[in-house]
Amino acid sequence: MSGHAAIYKASGGLVGHRLPFLPGILVLDHVGAKSGIKRSSALLYVEDGDDVAIIASKGGYPKNPAWFHNLRANPDTTVQIGRERRKVHARVANPEERARIWSKAVKAYRGYADYQARTPREIPVVILERR
């Protein structure tokens, strides 16, 4: 677990949810696809109706982040958004959803456009649906 995720969880979501000049940050719990090890990652998110979406950018690296592969293998998980813990089901956005959410994400954090320009892969958008 990263230091950010650890502080976020330890504070009950009071510290780390909002940082200057960034969209909201959540803590995603995920289980290793191969290892089965439970992990937590602090990630930017954008709201999409009653759901939230996260962007598998990995800073424009050529490969998707490990948490993306973990969610593909184990899509039912939990997130913490501020003080709220929420059970979610993760799924990759379809092309129409991706276009809509990607636009919101780039508006919230310009870095995503730069990351996409650095990599030939289409950066996935993952929708975390309440369950």
N, C-alpha and C positions, 0 to 999 in steps of 0.2 A: 504494500500500500504506500502510495506517495505521501510525503509530508503534508501536502495540502489536504488529501483525503482523510488522513489521520486526524488533523486538527478539526476539520469540518465535522467528522463523526463525533469526536470527543466533546466538541462544544454543542452538540445537539443541533447543528446547522446554524448556530448563531454567528459563527466565524467562517468565512470562506464562500458563502453563497453569492455575495456581491463584491466585486472588485471594481475600482475605478476604470472607466472606459471599456468595460467588457460586458457582454450579455451575462445572464445568470449562469451559475455553475452548479452542477449536480454531482452527486457521487453515485456512480454506477457500480453495482455489485455484479460480478461475473465469475463463472467457474471455468477453469482451464479446459479447453476442448480435449487435450491429451492427458494433462496431468491430474485433472480433477481438483486442483488447488483453488480455493476461494480467493478472489482478488477484488480490490476496489480501485476505481479510477475516478479522479475529478475531471469533469469534462464540461465545456461550454454547451449550452442547450438553447433551443428556440421553442417557444410555445406554438402549438398547432391545434387550435380548438381545445379539447379536453386532454389531448395528448401532448407529449414533448418529443422533440427530435434532436438527435446528436449527429455530428458530422465526422465520418471516419477519415479525417484528413491526414493525420500523422505528419503534419507540417509539409505536405507535398512529397513525402517519401514515396518511392516507387511501389511499395507494398502496403497493404492495409494494416492498421494497427492490430495487435494481438487481441484486444477486447472485441473487435469486430468478428474475428474467427470464433472466439469463445461464445459470443451471442448467437452465431449461426448454429453452433452445436447445442447450446443450452439457452433458448430464447426466453424462457420464463424466469424472471429475476426480480430484483428490487432496486429502487433508486431512492436517494434522499434528496429532496429539493427543499432547501432551507430546513425548517423543522419538520416537514412532512416526509414520512416514509411511505412509499407507494409500491404496490406490486404491479409489475408491468410484463407485457409480452413484446419482445423486440422483433421487428420485421423490417426488411429493406423496402424503402419507398419505391413505388412503381414510377415509371417515367413522368407521368403527370404530377404526382405528388412531389417527386424530386424537384422538378422545375419550380413549383410553387414554394417549397420549403427552402430550396437553395437560394432563391431570391431573398427571402427573409433573413437567412443566415448571413449572406454577404452584406446585407444592409446593417445587421447587428455587429458583424465583425469582418472588416474589409480583408483581413489576412486570408480568409478562405479563398478569395479570388486569386491571390498570389500563389497559394498552395496549389490550386488547380492548374495554374499556368506552369508550375514546375514539374508536373507529372503527366505522363501519357494516359494513366488510368483515370476513369471517371470516378471521382471521389464519392463513395456511397453516403447516402442519407439514411439513417436508421430511425424509424418511428417507434417510440415506446408507448404502447397502448395500455391504458389501465386494464387490469383484469380483476 
